[in-house]
């Protein structure tokens, strides 16, 4: 039997049941099991209290806020006369679309329901319970009396109690209580339902469905028709037809249809459906806009071309709209809970030999065959490009230029791949590095340390289930020549991996890291120092990715130890260079943290204090290889963490306690800043904000080889993950610091600047962003073809199921009420759908995503109280087991979580249902939106449309990564942006990547220059002039004014390169920078004249005399050094904050 992970049909069935349950409970019908027929359901609450969406209230219930369909609701539809209701208690709903037709009128299918009050209804109990009830009646002591009190319908399996006296009620209750065994639980529930219906005189409500067809005229103008008389009035269909003047070759019209409740009764679950036919055709919105395509930017034109087959046909008004094939015809219909499935991507290439994709294929001595494998791989890509070329003539004229450019980019990528293959063939060191990098990638995928070492000796990796995805191998070939060859024509281009979230970008650049480290050791006499810098923006992202990088580094170091004749005797290592809340800066602080851990009485308390990040050995993966089991936590030698000082011979603060592990004497991972500066790890792994320290701390020059360039070579490779996050204020500050690093890395004689690689799943205007931040051209990989669904290496898989999105917007209910119910329903339904254990595990943990800490805080309180209350209501309604929520299993991932807690939080989330600590709810802000890769997360609700589409894609991509996922999007009906996304739900979701917003980066704007330019200049000077490195050497700048002029000219040229179009920043930026140079020289002169020292920066760890001068100080520095210029000490908080104090 297939496991649930392998059985996609079972996954789809579970997800479908969960979606149906959610719709039944929020929209109806089907929220209660009193009768079998959902269409004519009976419920025990007023329907307006039971349901939160899909309700039309009578006109005039409150003062309505209305909007006109002329407000660009369907990309500038021309419609002037109809208004639709956007109030909290809406009385109308409808849609607008384009069409072309020869008909005079159009047939609509309209559905709705109302609810009629009833008393003492029959209760449907089902066949099994019905026969069980008969058997129990036969055993009951008052059988004859009971039979008179219980009306039983054997044909419909329904019962109804008739209780008029105290004695009758007493007999009935006695019968109920006589069935108190667990196997009679469901029977007891139905008997109690019957008792309550008969005894309490409660009102019940039965649904009355209505469906009818009608015709609306298609002549231009405004039309109104009364339909379907109700008890207190009518419903109205209002329509408006307008001719679109932009198109001349044929007549296109827009049609707005509104269903309005002018009766005195509430209407539930309304729907309008329209079906196309031979004489009536819906017309896509995008085709109406084509005449103005030439007015769009180059990027927008490209997106229109790539998404030309993803058509949008309608927009809803107060409701959403979906379209597609229905019973063999194309139809559009309104829906209150729209759904859209985003299909997964395929990474395989038909006809490609698996041998070509296996890294172990490239081991051994048969170089010619291995090179031929690579050439065959590229030939398949060339054949695809040739087919594209053949299609070029058939492309519409307005898209021809875009198509030709895409084709050129594909050919360029192919040429780059062949250039890499030539380089590998002709450069023995490159080929050797390529082979060993492949072997390292295989080793880091094996969990068991002993197995790794055995397979390394035998070179028999056939049992290892690892092969490259074609795009990963293609990226390696696309970029490797420019990574290893510093004379490459593409050396100064930034290579951007653009693949959807979860595609496997990390493996591609991990290979690049391995290759460049080995190549540097093979070819450079001064190979010591930091070889690769890998930068991230978020702590959580860094934490998860660091585990993978540590596993690779251990594999590289193991290979080096076994090949010292090739790679020397200097350790290959990784350093985690991040903020103090995640790691410690100083040995003494780390040692104190360790001693605090040893004092803890529980493992949980010790883990909360743990700042060492590594929780198990990355090589052998032993369960207790770093952190001991509970009974040994008081024994220091059972821990893998060690106290070290500056004088320690072994600076490894972490070792594996497994005596048979190759890294028992020390894991090559450093995470104390002092150790990192001393060791200069091969791979420097950190957050971008940490690099602000380059100007402020003397020790940082060691990371860039600035203190001894002849011995320590500059970094060869810079990797920026999640490039889309380097935008806005943060992007501007990073761009400034990048100008400094560019200068530093290019100053040594005979040294070329490093190669830059970046990755993203969501970016817009990449060329402009990369130019502004890195002053480089960008090559995006894989290049786009002629359709967004197919770039050869990555294709949409229309034969598989993907992530499902479901939209919800309340009508007549507050956002908080809807949120409570949605959370409770998603949690409770899993427990009552009759699922097996492994099926329940699929959606057991519910992830909540919020746009702010404030909204998350409210939800946290709701989960503790109101959600639990509503879970009890759901249990009482249908007689199911209430799902228990435990506060310790409801966790959050936000900036409020300390760095020490993150690894343990991640591991708790990974715990499956039934295991200790299995998470019920995980609530998070944008900290979750990147880099979190936890395969068991499959259910998410999002409260409010995130501000950016890129954030929405990234956040919702955290679920459904290994099995099918479900995202429930809860829109706020009082926010116009949320409402707009809800009303265009399908259009938006089928074109998600098309709607990614462009990033804005302005590194030389006045605010950015004032915050970061001066510190950047100091970093440039300290890292290129040995005489100016020391903290107290700032006054020596007077001896190096020629260096200041070089730095000035470099920066000014940089501004000219970036600010080529507008010229907005050059004058102000150059003036501010000139002023800083003059102020620095003035302070240096003052210090010289008064026999004072001029320090670069005031550090709490280094003492300065009160009479000495300081050049720079942090914005939050409250010292009396008024002469110093304020700069940022970190990039973490780049936007200004305001603080309020309540004084009475």
WOZI-V638663 format. One record per backbone hydrogen bond with DSSP energy under -0.5 kcal/mol. CO is the residue of the C=O (numbers start at 1). NH is the residue of the N-H. E is the energy in kcal/mol with one decimal. If there is no record, write none. Layout:
BEGIN
co->[CO | CO]
nh->[NH | NH]
e->[E | E]
END
This chain:
BEGIN
co->[3 | 3 | 6 | 7 | 8 | 9 | 10 | 11 | 12 | 13 | 14 | 15 | 16 | 17 | 18 | 19 | 20 | 21 | 22 | 23 | 23 | 26 | 26 | 34 | 36 | 37 | 38 | 41 | 42 | 43 | 46 | 46 | 47 | 52 | 54 | 55 | 56 | 58 | 62 | 64 | 65 | 67 | 68 | 69 | 70 | 72 | 77 | 82 | 84 | 84 | 87 | 88 | 88 | 90 | 91 | 93 | 94 | 95 | 96 | 97 | 98 | 99 | 100 | 104 | 106 | 108 | 108 | 109 | 110 | 111 | 112 | 113 | 114 | 116 | 118 | 122 | 123 | 125 | 126 | 127 | 128 | 129 | 130 | 131 | 132 | 133 | 134 | 135 | 136 | 137 | 140 | 142 | 143 | 144 | 145 | 146 | 146 | 149 | 149 | 150 | 151 | 152 | 153 | 153 | 157 | 157 | 158 | 159 | 160 | 161 | 162 | 165 | 166 | 167 | 168 | 169 | 170 | 171 | 172 | 173 | 174 | 176 | 177 | 181 | 182 | 184 | 185 | 186 | 187 | 188 | 189 | 190 | 191 | 192 | 193 | 194 | 195 | 196 | 196 | 197 | 202 | 204 | 205 | 206 | 207 | 208 | 210 | 212 | 214 | 216 | 221 | 223 | 225 | 227 | 230 | 232 | 233 | 234 | 235 | 236 | 236 | 237 | 238 | 239 | 240 | 241 | 242 | 243 | 244 | 244 | 246 | 252 | 253 | 254 | 255 | 256 | 257 | 258 | 258 | 259 | 260 | 260 | 261 | 267 | 268 | 271 | 272 | 273 | 274 | 277 | 279 | 279 | 280 | 281 | 283 | 284 | 285 | 285 | 286 | 289 | 290 | 292 | 293 | 297 | 298 | 299 | 300 | 301 | 302 | 303 | 305 | 306 | 307 | 309 | 312 | 313 | 315 | 317 | 320 | 321 | 322 | 324 | 326 | 329 | 330 | 331 | 332 | 333 | 335 | 336 | 338 | 340 | 340 | 341 | 342 | 344 | 346 | 347 | 349 | 353 | 353 | 354 | 354 | 355 | 357 | 357 | 358 | 359 | 360 | 365 | 366 | 367 | 368 | 369 | 370 | 371 | 372 | 373 | 374 | 375 | 376 | 377 | 378 | 379 | 380 | 381 | 382 | 383 | 384 | 385 | 386 | 387 | 388 | 388 | 389 | 391 | 391 | 392 | 396 | 396 | 397 | 399 | 400 | 401 | 402 | 403 | 404 | 405 | 406 | 407 | 408 | 409 | 410 | 411 | 412 | 413 | 414 | 415 | 416 | 417 | 418 | 419 | 420 | 421 | 422 | 423 | 426 | 427 | 428 | 429 | 430 | 431 | 432 | 433 | 434 | 435 | 436 | 437 | 438 | 439 | 440 | 441 | 442 | 442 | 443 | 448 | 449 | 450 | 451 | 452 | 453 | 454 | 455 | 455 | 459 | 461 | 463 | 464 | 469 | 469 | 470 | 471 | 472 | 473 | 474 | 475 | 476 | 479 | 480 | 481 | 484 | 485 | 488 | 490 | 492 | 493 | 493 | 494 | 494 | 495 | 495 | 496 | 496 | 497 | 497 | 500 | 504 | 505 | 506 | 507 | 508 | 509 | 510 | 511 | 512 | 513 | 514 | 515 | 516 | 517 | 518 | 519 | 520 | 524 | 525 | 526 | 528 | 531 | 531 | 532 | 533 | 533 | 534 | 535 | 536 | 538 | 539 | 540 | 541 | 542 | 543 | 544 | 545 | 546 | 547 | 548 | 549 | 550 | 551 | 552 | 553 | 554 | 555 | 556 | 557 | 558 | 560 | 561 | 563 | 563 | 564 | 571 | 573 | 574 | 575 | 575 | 576 | 577 | 579 | 579 | 581 | 581 | 584 | 585 | 586 | 587 | 588 | 589 | 590 | 591 | 592 | 593 | 594 | 595 | 596 | 597 | 602 | 603 | 604 | 605 | 606 | 612 | 613 | 615 | 617 | 620 | 622 | 625 | 626 | 626 | 629 | 630 | 632 | 634 | 635 | 636 | 640 | 645 | 649 | 651 | 653 | 654 | 657 | 658 | 661 | 663 | 663 | 667 | 668 | 670 | 671 | 672 | 672 | 673 | 674 | 675 | 676 | 682 | 682 | 682 | 683 | 683 | 684 | 684 | 685 | 686 | 687 | 687 | 688 | 689 | 690 | 691 | 692 | 693 | 693 | 697 | 698 | 699 | 700 | 700 | 701 | 701 | 702 | 708 | 708 | 711 | 716 | 717 | 718 | 718 | 719 | 719 | 720 | 722 | 723 | 725 | 727 | 727 | 728 | 729 | 730 | 731 | 732 | 733 | 734 | 735 | 736 | 737 | 738 | 739 | 740 | 741 | 743 | 744 | 748 | 755 | 756 | 757 | 758 | 759 | 760 | 764 | 765 | 766 | 767 | 768 | 769 | 770 | 770 | 770 | 771 | 777 | 778 | 779 | 781 | 787 | 787 | 789 | 790 | 791 | 794 | 795 | 796 | 797 | 803 | 804 | 805 | 806 | 808 | 814 | 815 | 816 | 817 | 818 | 819 | 820 | 821 | 822 | 823 | 824 | 825 | 826 | 827 | 828 | 828 | 829 | 829 | 836 | 837 | 838 | 839 | 840 | 841 | 844 | 845 | 845 | 845 | 846 | 847 | 848 | 849 | 852 | 853 | 854 | 855 | 856 | 857 | 858 | 859 | 860 | 861 | 862 | 865 | 866 | 867 | 868 | 869 | 870 | 871 | 872 | 873 | 874 | 875 | 875 | 886 | 887 | 889 | 889 | 889 | 891 | 893 | 894 | 898 | 898 | 899 | 901 | 902 | 903 | 904 | 905 | 906 | 908 | 908 | 912 | 915 | 920 | 921 | 921 | 922 | 923 | 924 | 925 | 926 | 928 | 931 | 932 | 933 | 934 | 935 | 936 | 937 | 937 | 938 | 939 | 940 | 941 | 942 | 942 | 943 | 948 | 949 | 950 | 951 | 952 | 953 | 955 | 956 | 965 | 966 | 966 | 967 | 967 | 968 | 968 | 969 | 969 | 970 | 971 | 971 | 972 | 974 | 975 | 976 | 977 | 978 | 979 | 980 | 982 | 983 | 984 | 985 | 986 | 987 | 988 | 989 | 991 | 991 | 992 | 993 | 999 | 1000 | 1002 | 1005 | 1006 | 1007 | 1008 | 1008 | 1009 | 1009 | 1011 | 1012 | 1013 | 1014 | 1015 | 1016 | 1017 | 1018 | 1019 | 1021 | 1021 | 1025 | 1026 | 1030 | 1031 | 1032 | 1033 | 1034 | 1035 | 1036 | 1037 | 1038 | 1040 | 1040 | 1041 | 1042 | 1043 | 1044 | 1045 | 1046 | 1047 | 1048 | 1049 | 1050 | 1051 | 1052 | 1053 | 1054 | 1055 | 1058 | 1059 | 1065 | 1066 | 1067 | 1068 | 1069 | 1070 | 1071 | 1072 | 1073 | 1074 | 1075 | 1076 | 1077 | 1078 | 1079 | 1080 | 1081 | 1082 | 1083 | 1084 | 1085 | 1086 | 1087 | 1088 | 1093 | 1093 | 1094 | 1094 | 1095 | 1096 | 1097 | 1099 | 1105 | 1109 | 1111 | 1112 | 1113 | 1114 | 1120 | 1121 | 1125 | 1127 | 1132 | 1141]
nh->[6 | 7 | 8 | 11 | 12 | 13 | 14 | 15 | 16 | 17 | 18 | 19 | 20 | 21 | 22 | 23 | 24 | 25 | 26 | 27 | 28 | 52 | 53 | 124 | 38 | 40 | 41 | 207 | 34 | 205 | 49 | 50 | 51 | 811 | 269 | 57 | 267 | 61 | 64 | 66 | 86 | 84 | 71 | 73 | 72 | 75 | 79 | 69 | 67 | 86 | 90 | 90 | 812 | 57 | 261 | 259 | 317 | 257 | 315 | 255 | 283 | 253 | 281 | 218 | 216 | 110 | 214 | 273 | 212 | 271 | 210 | 268 | 208 | 206 | 204 | 124 | 159 | 129 | 130 | 131 | 132 | 133 | 134 | 135 | 136 | 137 | 138 | 139 | 140 | 140 | 143 | 146 | 147 | 148 | 149 | 149 | 150 | 151 | 162 | 152 | 160 | 154 | 157 | 158 | 125 | 126 | 153 | 123 | 151 | 163 | 164 | 169 | 170 | 171 | 172 | 173 | 174 | 175 | 176 | 177 | 178 | 179 | 180 | 184 | 185 | 188 | 189 | 190 | 191 | 192 | 193 | 194 | 195 | 196 | 197 | 198 | 199 | 200 | 202 | 120 | 120 | 118 | 43 | 116 | 209 | 114 | 112 | 110 | 108 | 106 | 241 | 239 | 237 | 235 | 233 | 264 | 230 | 262 | 227 | 238 | 260 | 225 | 258 | 223 | 256 | 221 | 254 | 245 | 247 | 252 | 248 | 244 | 99 | 242 | 97 | 240 | 95 | 238 | 260 | 93 | 236 | 262 | 59 | 56 | 113 | 111 | 334 | 109 | 332 | 280 | 102 | 103 | 277 | 100 | 98 | 288 | 288 | 289 | 290 | 292 | 293 | 295 | 296 | 301 | 302 | 303 | 304 | 305 | 306 | 307 | 308 | 788 | 310 | 311 | 285 | 98 | 96 | 94 | 335 | 986 | 333 | 331 | 329 | 326 | 276 | 324 | 274 | 322 | 320 | 809 | 807 | 342 | 805 | 343 | 803 | 797 | 795 | 470 | 352 | 356 | 357 | 357 | 358 | 358 | 359 | 468 | 361 | 362 | 363 | 367 | 370 | 371 | 372 | 373 | 374 | 375 | 376 | 377 | 378 | 379 | 380 | 381 | 382 | 383 | 384 | 385 | 386 | 387 | 388 | 389 | 390 | 391 | 391 | 392 | 392 | 394 | 395 | 395 | 399 | 400 | 400 | 403 | 404 | 405 | 406 | 407 | 408 | 409 | 410 | 411 | 412 | 413 | 414 | 415 | 416 | 417 | 418 | 419 | 420 | 421 | 422 | 423 | 424 | 425 | 426 | 427 | 428 | 431 | 432 | 433 | 434 | 435 | 436 | 437 | 438 | 439 | 440 | 441 | 442 | 443 | 444 | 445 | 445 | 446 | 446 | 452 | 453 | 454 | 455 | 456 | 457 | 458 | 459 | 460 | 461 | 464 | 465 | 466 | 472 | 473 | 474 | 475 | 476 | 477 | 478 | 479 | 480 | 483 | 484 | 485 | 486 | 488 | 491 | 493 | 777 | 495 | 756 | 496 | 779 | 497 | 758 | 498 | 781 | 499 | 760 | 503 | 508 | 509 | 510 | 511 | 512 | 513 | 514 | 515 | 516 | 517 | 518 | 519 | 520 | 521 | 522 | 523 | 524 | 527 | 527 | 713 | 713 | 716 | 717 | 684 | 535 | 719 | 686 | 721 | 688 | 542 | 543 | 544 | 545 | 546 | 547 | 548 | 549 | 550 | 551 | 552 | 553 | 554 | 555 | 556 | 557 | 558 | 559 | 560 | 561 | 562 | 563 | 564 | 566 | 567 | 568 | 573 | 683 | 670 | 577 | 685 | 578 | 687 | 582 | 583 | 899 | 900 | 673 | 674 | 590 | 591 | 592 | 593 | 594 | 595 | 596 | 597 | 598 | 599 | 600 | 600 | 606 | 607 | 608 | 609 | 610 | 614 | 615 | 627 | 621 | 449 | 625 | 657 | 628 | 640 | 632 | 633 | 635 | 636 | 638 | 639 | 655 | 648 | 651 | 653 | 642 | 667 | 659 | 661 | 664 | 656 | 666 | 669 | 574 | 576 | 673 | 675 | 676 | 677 | 678 | 679 | 680 | 531 | 532 | 684 | 575 | 685 | 534 | 686 | 577 | 536 | 690 | 691 | 691 | 692 | 693 | 694 | 695 | 696 | 697 | 700 | 701 | 702 | 703 | 704 | 704 | 706 | 705 | 711 | 712 | 528 | 755 | 533 | 720 | 757 | 535 | 721 | 759 | 725 | 726 | 727 | 730 | 731 | 732 | 733 | 734 | 735 | 736 | 737 | 738 | 739 | 740 | 741 | 742 | 743 | 744 | 745 | 746 | 747 | 751 | 718 | 495 | 720 | 497 | 723 | 499 | 999 | 769 | 770 | 771 | 772 | 773 | 774 | 775 | 776 | 775 | 494 | 780 | 496 | 498 | 785 | 790 | 796 | 787 | 793 | 791 | 346 | 798 | 800 | 342 | 967 | 340 | 969 | 971 | 818 | 819 | 820 | 821 | 822 | 823 | 824 | 825 | 826 | 827 | 828 | 829 | 830 | 831 | 831 | 832 | 832 | 833 | 840 | 841 | 842 | 843 | 843 | 844 | 846 | 847 | 938 | 939 | 922 | 941 | 924 | 943 | 856 | 857 | 858 | 859 | 860 | 861 | 862 | 863 | 864 | 865 | 867 | 869 | 870 | 871 | 872 | 873 | 874 | 875 | 876 | 877 | 878 | 879 | 880 | 889 | 890 | 891 | 920 | 921 | 923 | 925 | 897 | 901 | 902 | 903 | 905 | 906 | 907 | 908 | 909 | 910 | 911 | 919 | 915 | 918 | 846 | 891 | 923 | 848 | 893 | 850 | 928 | 929 | 932 | 933 | 934 | 935 | 937 | 962 | 938 | 960 | 961 | 966 | 847 | 968 | 849 | 944 | 970 | 851 | 952 | 953 | 954 | 955 | 956 | 957 | 958 | 959 | 804 | 940 | 968 | 806 | 969 | 942 | 970 | 808 | 971 | 944 | 810 | 973 | 975 | 976 | 979 | 980 | 981 | 982 | 983 | 984 | 985 | 316 | 988 | 989 | 990 | 991 | 991 | 992 | 994 | 995 | 995 | 996 | 1001 | 728 | 1005 | 1009 | 1010 | 1011 | 1012 | 1013 | 1013 | 1014 | 1128 | 1016 | 1017 | 1018 | 1019 | 1020 | 1021 | 1022 | 1023 | 1024 | 1025 | 1028 | 1029 | 1033 | 1096 | 1094 | 1036 | 1037 | 1038 | 1039 | 1040 | 1041 | 1043 | 1044 | 1045 | 1046 | 1047 | 1048 | 1049 | 1050 | 1051 | 1052 | 1053 | 1054 | 1055 | 1056 | 1057 | 1058 | 1059 | 1060 | 1063 | 1069 | 1070 | 1071 | 1072 | 1073 | 1074 | 1075 | 1076 | 1077 | 1078 | 1079 | 1080 | 1081 | 1082 | 1083 | 1084 | 1085 | 1086 | 1087 | 1088 | 1089 | 1090 | 1092 | 1091 | 1095 | 1109 | 1034 | 1035 | 1111 | 1112 | 1099 | 1102 | 1108 | 1095 | 1125 | 1098 | 1127 | 1117 | 1122 | 1124 | 1113 | 1115 | 1134 | 1143]
e->[-0.7 | -1.8 | -1.2 | -1.8 | -2.8 | -2.2 | -2.4 | -2.5 | -2.8 | -2.3 | -2.2 | -2.5 | -2.7 | -2.4 | -2.1 | -2.6 | -2.7 | -2.0 | -1.9 | -2.8 | -2.1 | -2.2 | -1.2 | -4.2 | -0.9 | -0.7 | -1.7 | -2.9 | -0.6 | -2.5 | -1.3 | -2.2 | -2.6 | -2.9 | -2.4 | -0.6 | -2.5 | -1.5 | -0.8 | -0.6 | -1.9 | -2.4 | -1.6 | -0.6 | -1.6 | -0.9 | -1.1 | -1.7 | -1.8 | -0.5 | -0.6 | -0.6 | -1.6 | -3.4 | -3.1 | -3.6 | -2.6 | -2.8 | -2.0 | -2.9 | -1.9 | -2.8 | -2.4 | -2.9 | -2.6 | -0.5 | -1.8 | -2.4 | -2.3 | -2.6 | -2.9 | -3.2 | -3.3 | -2.9 | -3.0 | -0.5 | -2.1 | -0.5 | -2.1 | -2.1 | -2.0 | -2.6 | -1.9 | -2.0 | -2.1 | -2.3 | -1.8 | -0.9 | -0.8 | -1.0 | -1.1 | -2.6 | -2.3 | -1.0 | -1.0 | -0.7 | -1.3 | -0.6 | -2.9 | -0.6 | -1.9 | -0.7 | -1.3 | -1.7 | -2.8 | -1.1 | -3.0 | -3.6 | -3.3 | -0.5 | -0.5 | -2.1 | -2.2 | -2.5 | -2.2 | -2.3 | -2.2 | -2.0 | -2.1 | -2.6 | -1.1 | -1.5 | -0.5 | -1.7 | -1.6 | -2.7 | -2.0 | -2.1 | -2.4 | -2.6 | -2.1 | -2.3 | -2.5 | -2.9 | -2.3 | -2.0 | -2.7 | -2.1 | -0.6 | -0.5 | -0.5 | -3.3 | -2.6 | -3.0 | -0.5 | -1.7 | -2.0 | -2.8 | -3.6 | -2.9 | -2.3 | -2.8 | -2.7 | -2.1 | -1.0 | -1.2 | -3.3 | -1.1 | -3.2 | -0.6 | -3.0 | -2.1 | -3.1 | -3.2 | -2.3 | -2.4 | -3.0 | -0.7 | -0.6 | -0.5 | -0.5 | -3.3 | -2.6 | -2.2 | -1.8 | -1.8 | -2.1 | -2.9 | -0.6 | -1.9 | -2.7 | -1.1 | -1.5 | -3.0 | -2.0 | -2.6 | -2.2 | -2.5 | -2.7 | -1.1 | -1.6 | -0.7 | -2.0 | -2.4 | -0.6 | -0.8 | -1.0 | -1.1 | -0.8 | -1.9 | -2.4 | -1.5 | -1.8 | -2.5 | -2.0 | -2.1 | -2.5 | -2.1 | -2.7 | -2.4 | -1.2 | -2.7 | -1.7 | -1.0 | -2.9 | -0.6 | -2.3 | -1.5 | -2.4 | -0.7 | -2.5 | -2.7 | -1.5 | -3.9 | -3.3 | -1.8 | -2.9 | -2.6 | -1.8 | -0.5 | -2.7 | -0.6 | -2.8 | -0.7 | -1.4 | -3.0 | -2.3 | -0.9 | -2.1 | -0.9 | -0.6 | -0.8 | -0.9 | -0.6 | -0.5 | -3.6 | -1.9 | -1.7 | -1.2 | -2.3 | -1.8 | -2.8 | -2.2 | -1.8 | -1.6 | -2.2 | -2.5 | -1.9 | -2.0 | -2.1 | -1.6 | -1.1 | -2.4 | -2.2 | -1.6 | -2.2 | -2.4 | -1.7 | -1.9 | -2.4 | -1.7 | -1.1 | -0.7 | -0.7 | -0.9 | -1.1 | -0.6 | -1.3 | -1.7 | -0.6 | -1.1 | -2.6 | -2.6 | -2.1 | -2.3 | -2.3 | -2.3 | -2.1 | -2.0 | -2.2 | -2.3 | -2.2 | -2.2 | -2.4 | -2.2 | -2.3 | -2.2 | -2.0 | -2.1 | -2.2 | -2.3 | -2.2 | -2.8 | -2.2 | -2.0 | -1.6 | -0.6 | -2.2 | -2.5 | -2.5 | -2.4 | -2.4 | -2.5 | -2.3 | -1.8 | -1.9 | -2.3 | -1.9 | -1.6 | -2.5 | -2.4 | -0.5 | -1.0 | -0.7 | -1.2 | -2.0 | -2.1 | -2.2 | -2.7 | -2.4 | -1.6 | -1.9 | -2.4 | -0.6 | -0.9 | -1.8 | -0.6 | -1.8 | -1.2 | -1.9 | -2.6 | -2.3 | -2.2 | -2.3 | -2.6 | -2.0 | -2.6 | -1.4 | -2.6 | -2.4 | -0.8 | -1.9 | -1.3 | -1.6 | -0.5 | -0.6 | -0.5 | -0.6 | -2.8 | -0.6 | -2.4 | -0.7 | -3.5 | -0.6 | -2.4 | -1.7 | -0.9 | -1.6 | -2.1 | -1.9 | -1.3 | -2.0 | -2.3 | -2.8 | -2.3 | -2.1 | -2.2 | -2.5 | -2.2 | -1.8 | -1.8 | -1.8 | -2.3 | -0.6 | -0.5 | -0.9 | -1.1 | -2.9 | -1.5 | -3.0 | -0.5 | -3.1 | -2.5 | -2.3 | -2.9 | -2.3 | -2.6 | -2.1 | -2.3 | -2.2 | -1.0 | -0.9 | -2.3 | -2.8 | -1.7 | -1.8 | -2.6 | -2.1 | -1.6 | -2.5 | -2.7 | -2.4 | -2.1 | -2.6 | -2.5 | -1.3 | -1.7 | -0.5 | -1.5 | -2.6 | -1.9 | -0.6 | -2.2 | -2.6 | -0.8 | -3.2 | -0.8 | -0.9 | -1.7 | -2.0 | -0.8 | -0.7 | -1.6 | -1.6 | -2.2 | -2.8 | -2.4 | -2.2 | -2.1 | -2.3 | -2.1 | -1.7 | -2.0 | -1.0 | -0.5 | -1.3 | -1.9 | -2.5 | -1.7 | -1.1 | -1.0 | -3.3 | -0.6 | -0.8 | -1.6 | -0.6 | -1.6 | -2.7 | -0.5 | -3.1 | -2.3 | -1.5 | -1.8 | -0.8 | -2.0 | -1.7 | -2.8 | -1.4 | -0.7 | -0.6 | -2.4 | -3.0 | -0.7 | -1.9 | -1.3 | -1.8 | -0.7 | -3.3 | -2.0 | -3.1 | -0.5 | -0.6 | -2.3 | -2.5 | -1.5 | -3.0 | -2.5 | -2.2 | -2.2 | -0.5 | -2.6 | -0.6 | -3.1 | -0.5 | -3.1 | -2.2 | -1.2 | -0.5 | -1.3 | -1.6 | -2.1 | -1.4 | -0.9 | -0.6 | -2.3 | -1.0 | -1.4 | -1.7 | -1.4 | -0.6 | -0.8 | -2.3 | -0.9 | -1.2 | -3.0 | -0.6 | -2.6 | -2.5 | -0.5 | -2.7 | -3.2 | -0.6 | -1.7 | -1.9 | -2.1 | -1.9 | -0.6 | -1.6 | -2.0 | -2.0 | -2.8 | -2.4 | -1.5 | -2.2 | -2.6 | -1.4 | -1.2 | -2.4 | -2.7 | -1.6 | -2.5 | -2.9 | -0.9 | -1.1 | -1.7 | -3.0 | -2.0 | -2.8 | -2.9 | -2.9 | -1.4 | -0.9 | -2.2 | -2.9 | -2.1 | -2.3 | -2.1 | -2.6 | -0.8 | -0.8 | -1.1 | -3.1 | -0.5 | -2.6 | -3.6 | -0.5 | -1.6 | -2.8 | -0.6 | -2.0 | -2.4 | -4.9 | -0.9 | -1.1 | -2.8 | -3.1 | -2.2 | -3.3 | -3.0 | -2.0 | -2.4 | -2.5 | -2.2 | -2.7 | -2.5 | -2.3 | -2.8 | -2.4 | -1.8 | -3.3 | -2.5 | -0.5 | -0.6 | -1.1 | -0.8 | -1.0 | -0.8 | -2.4 | -1.8 | -0.8 | -0.6 | -0.6 | -0.9 | -0.6 | -0.6 | -0.5 | -0.7 | -2.6 | -2.6 | -2.6 | -2.3 | -2.0 | -2.7 | -1.8 | -2.0 | -2.4 | -1.6 | -2.3 | -2.7 | -1.4 | -1.5 | -3.2 | -1.9 | -2.4 | -2.2 | -1.6 | -1.6 | -2.3 | -2.1 | -2.5 | -2.1 | -1.6 | -1.7 | -0.9 | -2.0 | -1.5 | -0.6 | -2.6 | -1.1 | -2.5 | -1.3 | -1.7 | -0.9 | -0.9 | -0.6 | -2.3 | -2.6 | -1.9 | -1.9 | -2.3 | -1.5 | -1.3 | -0.5 | -2.4 | -1.8 | -2.9 | -2.0 | -0.5 | -3.4 | -2.1 | -2.3 | -2.3 | -0.8 | -0.5 | -0.7 | -0.6 | -0.5 | -1.7 | -0.6 | -0.7 | -2.0 | -0.6 | -3.0 | -2.8 | -3.4 | -2.6 | -0.9 | -2.8 | -0.6 | -1.9 | -2.8 | -2.5 | -2.9 | -2.4 | -1.5 | -1.6 | -1.2 | -2.4 | -2.4 | -0.5 | -2.9 | -0.7 | -2.3 | -0.7 | -2.7 | -0.8 | -2.8 | -0.6 | -0.7 | -1.8 | -0.6 | -2.5 | -2.3 | -2.1 | -2.3 | -2.6 | -1.3 | -1.3 | -2.1 | -2.7 | -2.4 | -2.3 | -0.5 | -0.8 | -0.9 | -0.8 | -1.3 | -1.0 | -0.9 | -0.5 | -1.6 | -1.6 | -2.6 | -2.5 | -1.5 | -2.5 | -0.6 | -1.4 | -0.7 | -1.7 | -2.0 | -2.3 | -2.0 | -2.2 | -2.2 | -2.2 | -2.8 | -1.7 | -1.4 | -1.6 | -2.4 | -1.3 | -1.9 | -2.2 | -0.6 | -1.4 | -1.3 | -1.3 | -1.8 | -1.7 | -0.5 | -1.0 | -1.3 | -1.9 | -1.8 | -2.8 | -2.8 | -2.5 | -2.3 | -2.5 | -2.7 | -2.3 | -2.0 | -2.5 | -2.1 | -2.2 | -2.2 | -3.2 | -0.6 | -0.5 | -2.9 | -2.6 | -1.8 | -2.3 | -2.4 | -2.5 | -2.2 | -1.9 | -2.2 | -2.2 | -2.3 | -2.7 | -2.3 | -2.2 | -2.6 | -2.4 | -2.2 | -2.4 | -2.5 | -2.1 | -2.6 | -1.9 | -3.2 | -0.9 | -0.6 | -2.8 | -1.3 | -0.6 | -3.3 | -1.9 | -0.6 | -1.3 | -1.2 | -3.0 | -3.1 | -0.8 | -2.4 | -1.7 | -2.2 | -1.3 | -2.1 | -1.0 | -0.7 | -0.7]
END
